[in-house]
Amino acid sequence: MNSQVRKEYCRNNIYKKHKQMRKTLIFVTCSLLLIFFFSCDKMFVHISGKEADLQGKWKMDDDVVYYNFQNSLFQYQMYQNENQMISGIGYYILNGETHIELRLLQEHTPDLLVKHLKDDLKWDVLPSSTGKQKQDTIFRIYKIDKFTKKELILSSDNERLSFYKF
């Protein structure tokens, strides 16, 4: 009987310790996930000042074009109607506080959008070093006329673009 009571006592103690360890593990895991979730933008990206303010989605006043900036990546989105959107992906180069260069990789941009940017908006082509046409980069350098946390105005020779933070 004495050994039976001892076994039951040990089993209860092991169960209690296991239960406590499980609660602690769940608490630590949830805490780490919350810390990671709320700080992931700041943890991996070492940007500050105007470049930090540029991060996010900007909506053009015409309601169909969006510029998205994340780290050094740039995405051009154009909505043709409510259900159809075309977009191109590339990167941007912020030259001080006066100019920004937007580059879209032609291999990651639909032909319809490339045609629109080259023909209608007069974006330039930077040929690829490999000579393959689909690897060309289309780009445009804009002067930054106004840049606040909520408003962005860009201009070039033939256009003036006005955005607000979306």
Backbone bond lengths (Angstrom), bond angles and torsions (degrees), N, CA, C in turn:
res aa  C-N    CA-C-N  psi(-1)  N-CA   C-N-CA  omega(-1)  CA-C   N-CA-C  phi
1 M - - - 1.447 - - 1.523 110.99 -
2 N 1.284 115.55 -39.58 1.444 120.79 -179.70 1.533 110.80 -60.95
3 S 1.314 117.02 -41.52 1.465 120.13 179.22 1.533 111.37 -69.65
4 Q 1.316 116.53 -33.84 1.461 121.07 177.92 1.533 110.41 -64.89
5 V 1.309 118.20 -43.35 1.465 123.11 178.31 1.520 109.60 -64.80
6 R 1.327 117.27 -40.81 1.462 122.05 179.88 1.534 110.39 -63.72
7 K 1.335 117.60 -42.44 1.457 121.50 178.91 1.528 110.53 -62.61
8 E 1.318 116.27 -43.37 1.464 120.76 179.83 1.528 110.25 -64.72
9 Y 1.316 117.34 -40.72 1.463 122.49 178.30 1.530 110.08 -62.28
10 C 1.325 117.29 -44.69 1.467 121.40 179.50 1.528 110.75 -64.94
11 R 1.312 116.06 -42.88 1.457 120.67 179.14 1.526 110.76 -60.55
12 N 1.322 117.56 -42.96 1.469 121.66 178.70 1.521 111.05 -64.74
13 N 1.330 117.23 -42.06 1.467 120.40 179.45 1.531 111.19 -65.12
14 I 1.330 116.73 -41.69 1.465 120.63 178.37 1.526 109.57 -63.45
15 Y 1.318 116.67 -43.67 1.459 121.06 179.62 1.526 110.63 -61.19
16 K 1.334 117.95 -44.25 1.463 121.86 -179.83 1.525 110.78 -64.23
17 K 1.342 117.04 -43.14 1.470 120.48 179.30 1.526 110.55 -65.15
18 H 1.328 116.81 -42.06 1.453 121.29 179.21 1.536 110.51 -62.80
19 K 1.319 116.19 -42.05 1.460 121.20 179.16 1.529 110.50 -63.66
20 Q 1.323 117.15 -42.27 1.465 121.65 179.33 1.534 110.56 -66.59
21 M 1.332 116.93 -41.20 1.465 120.56 178.68 1.529 110.60 -63.77
22 R 1.323 116.56 -40.08 1.453 120.95 178.47 1.527 111.06 -62.88
23 K 1.320 118.05 -43.64 1.469 121.82 177.76 1.525 110.33 -62.20
24 T 1.328 116.88 -43.10 1.459 121.16 179.87 1.523 110.72 -64.40
25 L 1.311 117.42 -43.38 1.459 121.78 179.27 1.526 111.12 -62.87
26 I 1.299 117.94 -42.93 1.466 121.81 178.02 1.524 110.20 -63.82
27 F 1.320 117.74 -43.32 1.464 121.77 179.23 1.533 110.89 -61.81
28 V 1.331 117.31 -47.24 1.466 121.13 -179.20 1.532 110.36 -64.04
29 T 1.316 117.23 -43.85 1.463 120.94 179.98 1.527 111.31 -62.33
30 C 1.313 117.43 -46.75 1.470 120.87 178.36 1.522 111.38 -62.49
31 S 1.320 117.04 -40.54 1.465 120.82 178.93 1.517 110.94 -62.76
32 L 1.324 116.90 -44.90 1.465 120.22 179.47 1.522 111.47 -64.84
33 L 1.321 117.52 -40.02 1.459 120.19 177.69 1.526 111.92 -63.84
34 L 1.321 116.80 -40.99 1.468 120.01 178.01 1.529 111.20 -64.77
35 I 1.322 116.62 -43.28 1.465 120.27 178.32 1.517 109.78 -61.31
36 F 1.322 117.02 -46.31 1.465 121.20 179.22 1.521 110.82 -61.66
37 F 1.308 118.03 -45.65 1.462 122.33 -177.67 1.516 111.97 -60.39
38 F 1.320 117.64 -44.64 1.462 120.66 -176.01 1.520 113.60 -81.75
39 S 1.327 117.35 -13.09 1.456 117.74 -177.56 1.514 113.79 -121.11
40 C 1.330 118.63 6.79 1.456 119.95 -175.09 1.525 112.35 -61.98
41 D 1.326 118.85 -38.08 1.455 120.20 177.33 1.515 111.54 -61.38
42 K 1.322 116.21 -40.81 1.448 120.12 -175.50 1.540 111.81 -83.48
43 M 1.332 116.71 -26.27 1.446 120.23 -173.98 1.527 112.07 -72.43
44 F 1.313 118.48 -38.93 1.443 121.56 -173.75 1.517 113.31 -99.63
45 V 1.303 117.44 -14.23 1.442 121.25 -175.73 1.520 108.66 -114.17
46 H 1.310 115.25 123.84 1.461 119.78 179.75 1.520 108.71 -106.74
47 I 1.311 115.32 73.02 1.454 120.73 179.27 1.518 108.63 -125.92
48 S 1.304 114.25 156.19 1.461 118.66 179.05 1.522 108.19 -154.99
49 G 1.300 115.27 175.51 1.456 121.53 176.80 1.516 113.03 65.54
50 K 1.333 115.61 -139.48 1.467 121.66 -176.03 1.533 111.46 -63.05
51 E 1.323 116.99 -35.95 1.467 118.50 -179.53 1.524 111.05 -65.43
52 A 1.316 117.63 -34.81 1.465 120.62 176.40 1.525 110.54 -67.10
53 D 1.325 117.21 -36.77 1.466 121.09 178.47 1.526 111.87 -68.93
54 L 1.327 117.09 -25.97 1.455 121.61 -178.95 1.535 112.13 -73.57
55 Q 1.317 117.69 -24.82 1.460 121.97 -175.82 1.523 111.42 -59.84
56 G 1.330 116.08 136.28 1.460 121.08 177.10 1.508 112.20 122.88
57 K 1.315 114.70 -163.70 1.460 121.97 -175.14 1.524 109.49 -107.61
58 W 1.326 116.08 129.53 1.449 123.34 179.40 1.524 108.98 -116.20
59 K 1.320 116.14 131.96 1.468 121.69 -177.79 1.521 109.06 -106.36
60 M 1.322 115.43 129.48 1.460 120.24 177.77 1.530 108.75 -74.39
61 D 1.309 116.09 151.92 1.461 120.78 -178.41 1.521 113.50 -58.25
62 D 1.338 118.10 -22.98 1.468 119.92 -178.59 1.527 113.05 -78.69
63 D 1.307 118.11 -2.01 1.468 124.15 175.09 1.527 115.97 68.20
64 V 1.315 119.37 8.82 1.462 119.24 178.09 1.524 113.24 -121.83
65 V 1.323 118.06 -10.33 1.464 121.64 -177.69 1.525 109.55 -119.14
66 Y 1.328 114.46 135.12 1.457 121.91 177.31 1.526 109.16 -128.00
67 Y 1.325 116.37 139.65 1.458 122.09 171.26 1.522 106.10 -111.44
68 N 1.322 116.56 129.85 1.463 122.07 179.62 1.528 109.00 -117.82
69 F 1.318 115.70 130.46 1.453 121.53 179.59 1.533 108.59 -122.68
70 Q 1.304 116.43 127.87 1.468 120.80 176.21 1.515 107.32 -147.06
71 N 1.335 115.97 118.71 1.465 122.12 -174.09 1.520 106.85 56.10
72 S 1.303 119.97 -121.23 1.462 120.39 177.43 1.528 111.47 -103.47
73 L 1.321 117.48 7.81 1.461 121.90 -178.21 1.526 111.35 -87.56
74 F 1.319 114.49 150.08 1.456 121.87 179.71 1.524 108.40 -134.00
75 Q 1.328 116.12 137.64 1.465 121.09 175.79 1.523 108.35 -130.65
76 Y 1.317 115.20 130.41 1.462 122.73 175.50 1.518 106.48 -102.51
77 Q 1.330 117.06 123.55 1.466 121.59 178.31 1.523 109.08 -121.08
78 M 1.326 114.84 133.87 1.456 119.94 177.92 1.528 107.99 -133.31
79 Y 1.324 115.12 124.27 1.461 120.96 179.40 1.520 108.58 -93.71
80 Q 1.329 115.68 123.33 1.458 120.35 177.26 1.515 111.07 -84.75
81 N 1.312 116.46 -33.89 1.461 123.49 171.74 1.526 106.59 -155.98
82 E 1.312 117.06 -173.22 1.471 119.93 -175.61 1.524 113.13 -59.66
83 N 1.313 117.19 -32.42 1.459 120.92 -173.25 1.516 114.82 -104.95
84 Q 1.322 118.88 -3.57 1.452 120.31 -175.38 1.517 111.08 -129.02
85 M 1.329 114.48 123.87 1.448 121.36 -179.65 1.525 107.82 -131.01
86 I 1.328 116.03 138.46 1.457 120.18 172.44 1.510 107.54 -118.65
87 S 1.329 115.85 144.86 1.459 118.62 -177.32 1.515 110.52 -145.52
88 G 1.308 113.94 155.21 1.451 122.29 176.34 1.510 109.32 -126.58
89 I 1.322 115.24 150.33 1.460 120.43 -176.55 1.527 109.34 -121.49
90 G 1.314 115.08 141.14 1.454 121.43 177.95 1.508 110.12 -165.10
91 Y 1.310 115.82 -138.26 1.458 120.44 -179.93 1.523 109.16 -149.13
92 Y 1.305 114.72 169.89 1.462 119.50 179.37 1.516 109.63 -129.85
93 I 1.333 114.75 155.90 1.460 121.46 176.05 1.522 106.59 -127.40
94 L 1.310 116.28 117.26 1.460 121.23 178.66 1.525 107.54 -92.03
95 N 1.333 116.50 113.65 1.461 122.06 -179.00 1.517 109.10 -96.26
96 G 1.317 115.77 91.83 1.455 120.63 -176.89 1.515 109.73 63.33
97 E 1.319 115.76 -141.32 1.461 120.10 178.17 1.515 111.31 -111.44
98 T 1.346 117.10 11.75 1.455 119.15 -174.42 1.519 114.54 -110.46
99 H 1.333 118.53 -27.08 1.460 121.15 -176.55 1.526 111.30 -139.56
100 I 1.319 114.36 152.18 1.465 121.21 174.34 1.529 107.69 -135.36
101 E 1.320 115.04 134.98 1.460 120.74 177.07 1.521 108.23 -108.82
102 L 1.325 115.65 123.43 1.454 122.26 179.61 1.522 108.01 -105.12
103 R 1.326 116.30 128.19 1.461 120.85 -179.36 1.525 109.51 -127.26
104 L 1.318 115.80 127.72 1.461 121.74 175.34 1.520 108.78 -112.22
105 L 1.317 115.42 131.27 1.455 120.48 178.42 1.525 108.14 -79.60
106 Q 1.307 116.73 120.87 1.460 120.89 -173.76 1.523 111.47 -62.49
107 E 1.326 118.20 -30.74 1.462 119.63 179.85 1.529 111.93 -70.30
108 H 1.340 118.15 -16.45 1.462 122.30 178.22 1.527 111.78 -112.42
109 T 1.324 115.75 20.28 1.460 120.83 -178.70 1.529 108.68 -131.58
110 P 1.322 117.99 127.95 1.469 120.21 -179.64 1.530 111.89 -59.51
111 D 1.326 115.98 147.27 1.463 121.62 -177.89 1.532 112.43 -57.19
112 L 1.322 117.11 -37.04 1.461 121.02 179.09 1.535 111.40 -60.58
113 L 1.326 116.48 -42.19 1.461 120.48 179.08 1.527 110.78 -71.29
114 V 1.320 117.33 -39.82 1.470 120.88 177.08 1.523 109.93 -59.22
115 K 1.321 116.48 -46.01 1.473 120.71 179.15 1.526 110.96 -60.49
116 H 1.322 117.07 -44.16 1.469 121.54 178.88 1.534 110.69 -60.87
117 L 1.317 116.53 -46.87 1.459 120.09 -177.42 1.525 111.49 -66.65
118 K 1.315 117.55 -41.82 1.469 120.77 -178.24 1.524 111.92 -74.20
119 D 1.316 117.19 -45.29 1.471 120.26 -174.71 1.523 112.90 -81.80
120 D 1.328 117.12 -49.23 1.463 120.90 -173.92 1.529 113.15 -84.47
121 L 1.325 116.67 -41.93 1.465 119.59 -175.12 1.528 113.49 -101.75
122 K 1.325 115.89 -1.08 1.478 122.36 174.17 1.534 113.52 61.26
123 W 1.339 116.30 38.84 1.457 119.05 172.57 1.523 107.72 -70.30
124 D 1.329 116.42 148.96 1.460 122.19 -179.13 1.530 110.68 -92.20
125 V 1.337 115.56 164.22 1.458 121.73 179.50 1.517 109.20 -112.94
126 L 1.317 115.51 129.79 1.459 122.65 174.11 1.526 106.00 -107.04
127 P 1.345 118.21 104.68 1.465 120.03 -175.88 1.528 111.56 -62.12
128 S 1.320 115.07 147.32 1.460 119.55 178.86 1.519 109.73 -74.33
129 S 1.299 115.64 156.22 1.462 120.68 -179.90 1.523 111.59 -74.36
130 T 1.345 117.23 -17.25 1.463 120.32 -179.79 1.519 112.11 -87.60
131 G 1.321 117.12 -13.03 1.451 120.59 179.64 1.520 114.17 85.30
132 K 1.317 117.61 -0.87 1.466 120.48 178.42 1.526 108.70 -83.37
133 Q 1.319 116.87 125.89 1.460 121.24 -174.50 1.519 112.57 -61.52
134 K 1.326 118.71 -38.64 1.461 121.13 -177.52 1.529 112.27 -67.32
135 Q 1.327 118.45 -13.96 1.458 120.48 179.67 1.530 111.81 -97.16
136 D 1.325 116.31 5.69 1.461 119.39 176.85 1.523 109.68 -64.21
137 T 1.313 115.19 157.60 1.459 121.76 176.98 1.522 107.44 -115.46
138 I 1.327 116.21 131.68 1.457 119.08 173.45 1.527 106.91 -101.94
139 F 1.314 116.42 139.40 1.464 118.62 -173.05 1.518 111.28 -146.19
140 R 1.316 113.13 163.71 1.460 121.24 176.82 1.516 107.58 -150.03
141 I 1.310 116.34 135.62 1.465 121.65 176.06 1.525 107.27 -104.41
142 Y 1.327 114.99 125.48 1.464 121.36 -179.91 1.519 110.44 -114.97
143 K 1.311 114.44 146.46 1.459 121.10 171.02 1.527 106.66 -85.65
144 I 1.300 117.23 136.71 1.464 121.27 177.83 1.525 107.82 -88.83
145 D 1.335 116.50 106.19 1.459 121.30 179.82 1.521 111.56 -81.04
146 K 1.317 116.44 -40.72 1.462 121.11 -179.70 1.522 108.21 -147.29
147 F 1.327 115.20 136.37 1.452 119.14 -178.65 1.518 109.56 -149.28
148 T 1.329 115.31 107.32 1.457 121.47 174.18 1.526 106.95 -124.73
149 K 1.296 116.75 -177.93 1.463 119.78 179.49 1.528 112.27 -66.05
150 K 1.319 117.12 -21.95 1.469 121.40 -176.07 1.525 114.36 -114.72
151 E 1.327 118.42 -15.78 1.462 121.00 -173.70 1.522 110.71 -135.99
152 L 1.344 115.40 139.23 1.461 122.23 179.27 1.523 107.94 -136.91
153 I 1.337 116.36 123.32 1.457 121.03 176.98 1.523 107.64 -123.38
154 L 1.346 115.06 121.68 1.456 122.55 179.88 1.515 108.94 -115.34
155 S 1.329 116.07 148.34 1.462 118.88 177.14 1.522 109.85 -141.07
156 S 1.328 113.87 155.45 1.458 121.90 174.13 1.522 106.77 -141.79
157 D 1.308 116.60 -166.89 1.466 120.51 -177.43 1.527 112.76 -57.12
158 N 1.325 116.42 -42.57 1.461 118.77 -170.53 1.521 114.93 -119.46
159 E 1.316 118.42 8.35 1.462 118.51 -178.78 1.528 111.84 -153.29
160 R 1.314 113.45 159.86 1.468 121.99 175.49 1.527 106.41 -134.53
161 L 1.317 116.63 121.24 1.456 122.30 -176.53 1.520 109.77 -110.96
162 S 1.309 115.77 131.13 1.454 121.31 -179.26 1.530 108.87 -119.12
163 F 1.338 117.13 126.33 1.461 122.94 -178.11 1.514 110.81 -126.34
164 Y 1.302 115.72 155.76 1.459 120.80 167.95 1.510 108.80 -129.60
165 K 1.335 116.36 150.96 1.462 121.29 -177.23 1.508 109.24 -66.32
166 F 1.302 116.34 129.09 1.453 123.03 -174.92 1.511 109.87 -98.27
